[in-house]
Amino acid sequence: MSWLNVDADTARQYALALLVVGVLGILLVLKFVSSLVSKLLLVAVFGGVSWLGFTQRDTLSTCVARITEKVKAGDVSEVTCSFFGRDVSVPLPSLPSEG
């Protein structure tokens, strides 16, 4: 499976990995970089990576919850969410059988 064609759960894991890499990057920069200007620039870059991972994960989780509620109500017209501008498939909840 290509890393670009993923489902919602895998995309959430990618976003979490971005968040962790950003935080670890910030900690490493603060520990090992001595120049103040370099520290500020690198902290801004890694902070941006962390923020991007967090916002994408939050947006994806909100979309999955919205689609899950729509499917439970009987509407299956839209079953994809966006992750970095790419569509990801959302696993549909199993509906209880009526009978």
Order of alpha helices (4+ residues) and beta strands (2+ residues): alpha-alpha-beta-beta
